[in-house]
Amino acid sequence: MKNLFILLFTISSFSNYAQTKSIKNSPKLIEATPASAGMSDERLARIDNMLNKAVADSEIPGAVALIARHGKIVYLKAFGMADNASSKKLNTDAIFRIASQTKAITTTAVMMLWEEGKFKLDDPISKYIPEFKNPQVLDSVYPDGKYTTKAAKREITIRDLITHTSGIGYGQIDSNARFKKIYKDAGVTDLFTTDKITIGESVKKLAKLPLHHNPGEKFTYSEGLDVIGYFIELMSGMPMDEYYRTHIFEPLGMNDTYFYLPQSKANRLVTIQTKENDKWISFPNTFYDVNYPIKGAKSFFSGGAGLSSTVKDYATFLQMFLNKGELNGVRLLSRTTIQFMLSNQIGEIWGKTDAGHGLGFRILNQMGEDLGGQGSTGTFNWGGYFNTQYFADPKEDLIGIILKQTQKTSDNTGWKFQLLAEQAIDD
């Protein structure tokens, strides 16, 4: 009984400790006129034209788009269908699978624990998850599927996992066919599942597998944030969904963001669609069940890809970053932490290009700003597996989010949307 009390006290302390009251009190996002935020209503109408045409031309089945500036939502519209087969129209409160947009939220969660002094970013992950001790790099693969490895030059760090420089791969969506097979044979769960498995069980399988390369040497998009998700559970003593809900979603008022949707909100989930014979149809189940957020065991919390959300909720999350860690009098992160999270953490691993990678985001540099169409230096962005995109421009205090739900198709609405959002600035 004494141990149970200590455990409950510890969990209660965690739920009241990471996020704190702030002496700042930035208002929640509100809807306002474009002019009140230095935006041109006439120029924003170009987005209407672009998205209406994209739907009419069957480039996309539908989209919800939001633009906010100076804490004011100046553009929030829905276009097209949530499900073409049933003629279900898309609404602005529609819920989308945001997939890799989960990564920024997971990074925020782990950095909240870092701010409590629980670990160093350059600690080896094996200090906390021993299965990662003595990592191996893939050497040779034989026709029968067996492979050889060689010892990695150093251990994987927590920073490596967040920045995709650990050498871990991404299973079913890995660009290397050898790793797809290795991960599948090992039973690693990629992205989403309706099966009864936990993130810890999957991560421990992953820990035994070879790496693409030595930690810190290259950028390989990976399941590193799934490892971080399990690490969050270990550091907080709470399941991921509970930690995110009590430390991020409830404090920020993100009331429509979940790993698994409650039944009362399931009808707002947008159908994943693909094009067949020039018609939009429901995308079939492949290595995952497309209905994972509303059915199945609901026990697997993917730190890299598991969340579903709305444009308003995600805009609220991004506004907290533009406010340097605070929103509505609640502080999740210090402005000093936000500053280095939004700084390049990978040196020139990407070469001399237009952006670097911070903690949770792609970060535009001066070259990127000078090339045009991507915002100001420091603009941070990413997207999701089901065709969702977002950006936030700290210099212009501007947020843009466009959410769609498609597979096996391509379109130009993402880059056009950002360009048209930036060109509407009129102050």
Protein Blocks (a to p, Z undefined) as FASTA:
>chain_A
ZZmmmmmmmmmmmmmmmpccdfbdcdddddddfklnopafklmmmmmmmmmmmmmnomag
bdcddddeehiafbdcdehjfblklopacdfkbccdekjmmmmmmmmmmmmmmmnopacf
kbcfklmmmmlgoiaddfbdcfkopacddddfbdcdfklmmnopnopaehjmpcblklmm
mmmmnopaehiacbdcdfklmmmmmmmpccfbdehkaccddfklmmmmmmmmmmnopafk
lmmmmmmmmmnopakbcfbdcfklmmmpccddddeehiacddddffbcfklmmgcjklac
cfklmpccdfklmmmmmmmmmnoopaehiafbdfklmmmmmpcfkljmnopafbdcdehi
acddfklmmngonapehiacdddfkopaddddfklopacddddddehiacfklmmmmmmm
mmmpcZZ
